[in-house]
């Protein structure tokens, strides 16, 4: 499918690019508590919900998690799965809320309220998945107050900006700056590799079909969750490292992706270590106790994350980006009966992926331009961000 022949797909691709840029920009901010994020990409989902409808908003929310994960090298990692699942549940919640208030003569909540609902559902989904799949310790629910408060605050901020964007789009008060036109990259994905973590090689692993590697990573994740013991994890680790060596991937390169999850891995180890009362007490200081059971459980959870990261990182380092995208397209083909086009989704992902550098440069240029025309302070920040998003959004009107 050539995306240039489908105006709706072009607009979707450009909006996915905008959302992916916001999600990537968010990754540069420090996270003192795992799970607390600004939720900038939700602004595009809210605006699309108002302007294009629920189906388009959901499509943009899902595809931007794939595009940003491919660019950040986190595709199929635990962080991707959390982001992907949360994007679906928060979009469903916001879509349902918007459908209800759009039928009211006097809506009980505004777009800000919808944004807060989305942010809170996003955080609840993440903490629920962390507990069910990664850190099966009730101590994770100690984060609920922080995640609840952050969801309300971040949802309020993104809701204000999204409301401003919708107002400016509706009344046409914001003018476009000359020379900032943005278009999709031509001939997207033809013979180009944008996976910066890819390591060229002629090993058997490099030659395997991408769809086989994707399915293998998913199978590895299932095995990790099913086995759930240190002995089995040690065997799996040895297997992954042997395959890495056979593929020409050094230990340093193999563990490179694990560093990105350092805070999360440390958190997953420390939580059961300090909040597990069972087993022999190894060390105690007042009410704080470290038990043998807590130590074993913490090691198990940390080991699990390391294995998940190693397997996905191995796939990313031995697969060219265009092959990875073709693999995604192949895997999505059986879902055609449900109205999901693998070809269309793959084309949008490729086009968005290639358009990110230009969008990023134009966004930075617009930020500098708008900052000169605004006063300083919080109001300035909201105005600048909303103006940038309006300008980028209008570029999608092809």
C-alpha positions, 0 to 999 in steps of 0.5 A: 500500500502506498500511503501517498495515495490515501489522504486519511492514512497520510494524516494519521501517519503525521499525527502518529509522528506528532504523538511519537515525538511527544512520547520520545521527548517525555523519555528525556525527563527524569522519573523519580518514581517508576510509572509517573510520566507527563503523558504529553502524547495523550494530548494528540489522542484527545485532539484527534478524539474531538476532531477525527473521532474515536477510531482514529484516536485509538489508531493514533494512540496504538501506533505511536507506541510502536513508532516511539518504541522502535525509535527508542529501541524498546519494542516488545520490552516490558516498558513497551508492553506497559505503554501499549496496554495503557494507551489502549485502556486510556483511549477507551476510557477517554473515548467512552467519557467523550461519547457520554458528554457529547450527548449532554446539553450541559456536559458535566466535565470538560476535556480537562476532566476527560484528560484526567480520566485518561491519565488515571486509567493509564496509571492504574493499567500500568500498576495492575500489569506490573503486579500481574506480570512483573512484580507479583508483590503487594508492595507495588500498590504503595505507589497507588497514591503517588500514581493517582495524584500524578495522574490527576496533575498530569491529566489536568496539565495535558487537558488544559493544553489539549483544550487550548489546541482544540479552541485554536483549531476551531476558531483559526486564531493561530496563523501558520508560520511560513517556511514550516510546512511539513510533509511525509517522507517520500519512498518511506522505508525503501532500502533504508535502515533506521534502527541505530542499534542494529549490528550488521552481521551474517550470522544465522540469527541475522538471516532469520525472518523478522516475524519468526524472531518477533514470535520467538521473543513473545514465546520467550516472555511466555516461558519466563512467566511460566517457569518462574524460578531462578534455576530455569532463569539461569538456563534461559540466560545461558541460552540467550548469551550463547545465541548472542555470542553466535550472532557476533553480539558481545556481552557489553552490547547484549547488556546495553539495553538492560541499562535503560531499565536500571531504575525499574530493575532496582525497584523490582529487586528492592520492593519484595526485599523490604516488603516480604515478611516470610522466611529467615531474617537475614538483617533487621533494623527496627521495623525494616527486615530483610528475609531470605524469601524477600531476597529470593523473590527480589532476585527472581523479579530482577532476573525476569526483567533482565531476561525480557530485556536481553531477548528483545534487545537481541532481536533489535540488534540483529534485525534491520528496521525495514525487516522488522516492519515487514515482520509486523505486517506479516503477523497482522495479516491474520487480523484482516477479518477484524478490519485491521490492515497489516499493510496500512498499519505498516505503511503508517508506521514506516512513514511516521518513523521516517518523518520524525527527524523533520518533525522534531527539527520543525517543532524545535524551531517553532518552540524558539519562534513562539517563545519570542512572542510570549511572556514568561511563566507557566502561562507562557509554557502552556501557550508555547506548547499549544501553539506548537501542536496547533502548527504541527497539527495543521500541517496534517491537513493535506 
